[in-house]
């Protein structure tokens, strides 16, 4: 430390006016000096000033240096401020008492200016190194905490992405999204632009018209819209309003912005997938209904053709039997021959009638199939 730069402040607490003037003359070229004439005055001064080091006399009226030191150490801001005791007594008992009361060092009178200045500089250097180490440790701890928080938030969003992949319903998706926001410590409202219309809802399940209007208005104002403790995240099919962003913690605010932006993007992709699935399902249902209608129409035509053929076959058979009956009278057949011929005709007729009777069963099957198709087309 340079002895030419009085940038450090030293507080002298001593009831001896002459000794205070002596210390001031010794130290003033190197430090900024404050003087208090009693322990109480010194403690009162510490409520207004923050000296870098304290020189404290032991033998003082009203309140000793030991008592004063203990009270100083009870002040949070001065728990680690270097305190050097000054005494005319160099006994072991006084040094132990100085140590137990919270002192950092001990010097005896008469004071040697160079020695005292060197001690003060040494303690200030140690204090400065400790403050830097403490600051570095705090920064490292904060960095580690931020890294752990970012890792945890990445896990929360990954969990949302895994769970939402199986969701095919807007309401379920909204509830899973609100749960994720809650895990991030955020209360939210959302607008989902669905194929069936806009869905507006907040984390409590309520519809809030003003928030819905705000989200709709902000839809065309970019991906992220900041306004204090509230922040809107926009995507093609969704807008998310975070209602309690930590505006007084810029680092945390930035972390949450990144996390919520990723969450919004993931939700938007899921909404797009749901809409595509619904459109494909609608198209499939349309194709199925059209196919059913075409199939029913074809079956009705086939049924009509079968009935027409049955009727034609019976008419033809009846005509053949009538003609054969008339023709037999003109033929010179023996009785045996006539019986054989009638038997052949009867067998053919029986087979034809058997086929005709089974065609009724086929007709019933056609009816059942047509009724089944009709029920599918109306579902």
MISE-674500 format. One line per field, with one value per residue (C-alpha): x, y, z. Coordinates in Angstrom, 3 decimals, always signed. Layout:
REM MISE-674500
east: X	... $
north: Y	... $
up: Z	... $
This chain:
REM MISE-674500
east: +0.000	+1.316	+1.992	+1.428	-2.286	-4.513	-7.369	-7.913	-9.684	-8.477	-10.590	-8.706	-10.648	-8.698	-9.586	-6.083	-6.139	-2.346	-2.023	-4.777	-2.894	+0.310	-1.323	-2.941	+0.386	+2.012	-0.745	-2.272	+0.314	-0.736	-4.417	-7.622	-8.024	-11.191	-10.987	-13.390	-12.683	-14.630	-15.975	-19.538	-18.496	-16.580	-19.579	-21.829	-19.366	-19.422	-23.139	-22.192	-18.782	-17.160	-13.450	-11.101	-9.264	-9.697	-7.014	-8.471	-7.104	-7.667	-7.693	-10.617	-13.191	-16.871	-16.230	-12.975	-11.425	-12.381	-16.083	-15.972	-14.408	-17.126	-19.829	-18.087	-17.927	-21.688	-22.189	-22.600	-20.712	-17.667	-17.469	-14.187	-12.834	-9.212	-8.978	-5.537	-5.393	-3.053	-1.853	+1.020	+0.835	+2.512	+1.371	+0.165	-3.133	-3.925	-3.033	-5.258	-8.130	-7.607	-7.752	-10.889	-12.730	-12.183	-8.950	-6.809	-3.460	-1.781	+0.801	+2.369	+3.192	+5.362	+4.345	+6.995	+5.487	+7.081	+6.124	+2.514	+2.196	+3.634	+1.175	-1.759	-0.682	-0.249	-3.738	-5.315	-3.625	-4.882	-8.378	-8.290	-7.206	-9.922	-12.537	-11.378	-11.429	-14.893	-16.084	-14.592	-16.196	-19.544	-19.262	-18.293	-21.173	-23.581	-22.253	-22.731	-26.241	-27.117	-25.740	-27.741	-30.867	-30.403	-29.839	-32.974	-35.031	-33.764	-34.939	-38.362	-38.774	-37.501	-40.067	-42.784	-41.659	-41.707	-45.145	-46.743	-45.699	-48.591	-51.188	-53.847	-56.157	-55.776	-57.119	-54.735	-51.862	-52.780	-52.885	-49.473	-48.093	-49.397	-47.836	-44.472	-44.786	-45.580	-42.427	-40.501	-42.180	-44.283	-48.003	-49.208	-52.098	-52.254	-54.047	-54.106	-55.120	-56.839	-58.633	-61.862	-61.257	-59.089	-58.746	-57.999	-57.268	-54.986	-53.190	-56.231	-58.511	-60.308	-60.882	-59.646	-60.916	-58.362	-55.404	-56.845	-57.186	-53.635	-52.248	-54.183	-52.949	-49.318	-49.430	-47.938	-45.289	-42.455	-41.407	-40.931	-42.614	-41.239	-43.079	-41.791	-42.723	-44.809	-43.498	-45.312	-43.893	-45.408	-45.402	-47.637	-50.322	-49.759	-49.087	-47.975	-48.137	-45.729	-47.215	-44.534	-41.117	-38.308	-37.672	-35.263	-32.990	-31.700	-29.778	-32.751	-34.994	-32.748	-32.710	-36.493	-36.844	-34.722	-36.620	-40.073	-39.122	-38.102	-41.274	-43.427	-41.652	-42.151	-45.833	-46.334	-44.884	-47.238	-50.269	-49.279	-49.042	-52.471	-54.027	-52.418	-53.686	-57.209	-57.160	-55.959	-58.631	-61.325	-60.115	-60.004	-63.556	-64.722	-63.058	-64.509	-68.044	-67.720	-66.414	-69.294	-71.837	-70.274	-70.146	-73.799	-74.857	-72.902	-74.414	-77.916	-77.201	-75.819	-78.866	-81.157	-79.211	-79.398	-83.155	-83.649	-81.640	-83.629	-86.895	-85.666	-84.473	-87.845	-89.760	-87.519	-87.972	-91.713	-91.809	-89.656	-91.888	-95.020	-93.522	-92.277	-95.697	-97.279	-94.576	-94.795	-98.292	-96.982	-94.111	-94.520	-92.945	-93.599	-94.874	-91.499	-89.748	-92.227	-91.670	-87.885	-88.164	-90.500	-88.131	-85.192	-87.277	-88.384	-84.798	-83.776	-86.761	-85.966	-82.372	-83.488	-85.939	-83.229	-81.012	-83.894	-84.595	-80.927	-81.030	-83.381	-80.581	-78.217	-80.751	-80.911	-77.115	-77.234	-79.736	-77.548	-74.454	-76.309	-77.717	-74.172	-72.796	-75.674	-74.928	-71.197	-71.936	-74.121	-71.617 $
north: +0.000	+3.477	+5.656	+8.787	+8.146	+8.826	+6.814	+4.628	+5.811	+5.069	+5.673	+6.497	+5.886	+7.264	+9.609	+11.180	+14.408	+14.620	+11.016	+11.544	+14.547	+12.490	+9.647	+12.103	+13.760	+10.371	+8.873	+11.837	+11.884	+8.334	+7.947	+9.847	+10.131	+10.163	+10.712	+9.686	+10.508	+7.575	+4.133	+5.415	+8.251	+5.788	+3.451	+6.417	+7.498	+3.999	+4.467	+7.342	+6.320	+3.108	+3.336	+0.712	+0.184	+1.102	+2.030	+1.399	+2.390	-0.136	+2.088	+4.500	+5.753	+4.685	+1.918	+0.033	-0.815	-4.466	-3.622	-1.198	-3.874	-6.397	-3.852	-2.999	-6.670	-6.876	-4.382	-6.534	-4.082	-4.188	-7.873	-8.138	-4.553	-4.695	-3.423	-2.731	-2.307	+0.326	-0.068	+0.908	-2.589	-5.394	-8.277	-11.646	-11.182	-7.960	-9.530	-12.541	-10.270	-8.206	-11.389	-12.719	-9.431	-9.511	-7.583	-8.094	-6.867	-5.236	-2.395	-0.921	+2.643	+4.527	+4.395	+4.114	+5.802	+3.565	+0.390	+1.495	+2.609	-0.707	-2.654	-0.626	-1.159	-4.876	-5.249	-3.190	-5.346	-8.506	-7.021	-6.105	-9.645	-11.164	-8.919	-9.955	-13.620	-13.206	-11.426	-14.144	-16.838	-15.051	-14.727	-18.393	-19.407	-17.221	-18.631	-22.176	-21.368	-19.806	-22.845	-25.208	-23.097	-23.034	-26.794	-27.317	-25.070	-26.908	-30.132	-28.596	-27.544	-30.916	-32.640	-30.424	-31.298	-35.032	-34.902	-32.620	-34.889	-37.231	-34.465	-34.090	-31.659	-27.873	-27.803	-30.527	-28.743	-25.460	-27.130	-28.756	-25.392	-23.653	-26.377	-25.770	-21.996	-22.627	-24.750	-21.780	-19.488	-17.678	-16.869	-16.773	-16.137	-17.495	-17.041	-20.121	-19.471	-22.781	-23.882	-23.814	-20.263	-18.406	-19.952	-17.384	-18.597	-17.851	-20.089	-20.122	-21.375	-18.056	-16.000	-12.417	-10.198	-7.407	-9.813	-11.598	-8.271	-7.305	-10.589	-10.246	-6.663	-7.642	-10.579	-8.520	-6.700	-9.199	-12.332	-10.713	-7.604	-6.279	-3.925	-3.991	-7.047	-8.354	-9.863	-11.247	-14.074	-14.448	-17.300	-18.170	-20.026	-18.846	-15.732	-16.125	-13.351	-13.788	-11.641	-11.648	-11.288	-10.298	-6.813	-5.979	-8.936	-8.431	-11.707	-13.774	-11.801	-12.737	-16.404	-16.536	-14.767	-17.454	-20.274	-18.868	-18.143	-21.816	-22.922	-20.776	-22.115	-25.710	-25.111	-23.471	-26.545	-28.806	-26.658	-26.845	-30.646	-30.846	-28.711	-30.794	-33.977	-32.562	-31.497	-34.946	-36.622	-34.397	-35.174	-38.892	-38.830	-37.029	-39.653	-42.499	-41.109	-40.591	-44.154	-45.505	-43.663	-44.981	-48.532	-48.465	-47.188	-49.975	-52.637	-51.380	-51.619	-55.161	-56.147	-54.800	-56.689	-59.939	-59.529	-58.766	-61.831	-64.011	-62.761	-63.240	-66.781	-67.769	-66.302	-68.129	-71.409	-71.004	-70.312	-73.397	-75.630	-74.346	-74.911	-78.376	-79.315	-78.343	-80.071	-83.406	-84.026	-83.907	-86.253	-90.013	-90.919	-93.927	-93.544	-94.532	-91.890	-89.209	-90.086	-89.895	-86.512	-85.152	-86.410	-84.528	-81.354	-81.715	-82.079	-78.901	-77.073	-78.211	-77.016	-73.676	-73.209	-74.145	-71.428	-68.970	-69.763	-69.155	-65.831	-64.679	-65.311	-63.300	-60.481	-60.507	-60.280	-57.287	-55.603	-56.177	-54.823	-51.724	-51.044	-51.349	-48.866	-46.474	-46.521	-45.800	-42.868	-41.206	-41.585 $
up: +0.000	-0.845	+2.215	+0.121	-0.519	+2.539	+1.042	+4.112	+7.238	+10.805	+13.922	+17.147	+20.406	+23.413	+26.309	+26.405	+24.336	+24.106	+22.917	+20.334	+18.939	+18.861	+16.939	+14.556	+13.768	+13.156	+10.990	+9.160	+6.367	+5.463	+6.445	+7.050	+10.859	+12.997	+16.781	+19.574	+23.232	+24.773	+23.996	+23.723	+21.433	+19.250	+18.917	+18.098	+15.426	+13.902	+13.201	+10.901	+9.528	+8.297	+9.120	+7.694	+11.012	+14.697	+17.263	+20.718	+24.121	+26.926	+30.022	+29.646	+32.183	+32.002	+29.442	+28.995	+25.667	+26.151	+26.624	+23.710	+21.473	+22.294	+21.409	+18.139	+17.188	+17.784	+14.937	+11.750	+9.559	+11.871	+12.732	+10.833	+10.960	+12.288	+15.898	+17.360	+21.143	+22.632	+26.221	+28.518	+30.013	+28.080	+30.304	+29.025	+30.874	+28.994	+25.651	+26.349	+27.387	+24.242	+22.159	+23.875	+23.476	+19.698	+19.113	+16.026	+17.406	+20.398	+20.625	+23.734	+24.663	+23.989	+20.314	+17.587	+14.524	+11.887	+13.709	+14.153	+10.535	+9.370	+11.561	+10.242	+6.624	+7.243	+8.716	+5.941	+3.318	+5.026	+5.223	+1.536	+0.570	+2.765	+1.181	-2.288	-1.301	+0.201	-2.922	-5.148	-2.996	-3.159	-6.929	-7.276	-5.029	-7.006	-10.287	-8.993	-7.775	-11.136	-12.964	-10.754	-11.248	-15.022	-15.014	-12.906	-15.179	-18.260	-16.609	-15.910	-19.539	-20.821	-18.600	-20.096	-23.626	-22.855	-21.211	-23.805	-26.684	-25.799	-25.228	-27.926	-26.109	-25.725	-22.147	-20.965	-22.679	-20.953	-17.531	-18.092	-19.206	-16.058	-13.893	-15.560	-15.031	-11.365	-11.045	-12.450	-9.899	-12.495	-12.492	-16.089	-18.484	-22.029	-25.326	-27.587	-31.194	-31.976	-35.144	-33.121	-31.821	-29.280	-25.820	-23.059	-19.523	-16.551	-14.029	-11.715	-14.495	-14.916	-18.034	-17.624	-20.467	-19.975	-19.995	-23.032	-24.857	-23.861	-25.187	-28.425	-28.884	-28.208	-30.653	-33.487	-31.405	-31.596	-29.755	-26.328	-24.917	-21.583	-19.236	-15.670	-13.670	-16.594	-19.783	-22.856	-24.989	-28.467	-30.975	-33.937	-31.988	-28.398	-26.313	-22.690	-20.072	-17.130	-14.368	-11.647	-13.278	-10.841	-12.221	-9.350	-10.154	-13.682	-13.800	-12.665	-15.012	-17.935	-16.907	-16.735	-20.079	-21.736	-20.003	-20.754	-24.374	-24.800	-23.049	-25.360	-28.452	-27.292	-26.514	-29.916	-31.647	-29.681	-30.566	-34.244	-33.956	-32.290	-35.015	-37.764	-36.091	-35.837	-39.493	-40.593	-38.459	-39.960	-43.482	-42.665	-41.313	-44.443	-46.654	-44.581	-44.766	-48.492	-48.924	-46.834	-48.942	-52.152	-50.794	-49.667	-53.068	-54.789	-52.513	-53.253	-56.975	-56.592	-54.545	-57.291	-59.973	-57.977	-57.478	-61.183	-62.189	-59.780	-61.225	-64.809	-64.067	-62.544	-65.468	-67.937	-66.059	-65.950	-69.716	-70.434	-68.328	-70.077	-73.545	-72.629	-71.285	-74.615	-76.625	-74.821	-76.173	-79.742	-79.130	-79.478	-76.147	-74.150	-70.605	-69.265	-71.365	-70.265	-66.620	-67.030	-68.739	-66.046	-63.391	-65.022	-65.265	-61.640	-60.452	-62.324	-60.914	-57.383	-57.712	-59.084	-56.214	-53.747	-55.241	-55.087	-51.444	-50.587	-52.435	-49.673	-47.166	-49.388	-49.464	-45.649	-45.515	-47.871	-45.554	-42.475	-44.230	-45.453	-41.978	-40.483	-42.988	-42.312	-38.575	-39.208	-41.485	-38.846	-35.924 $
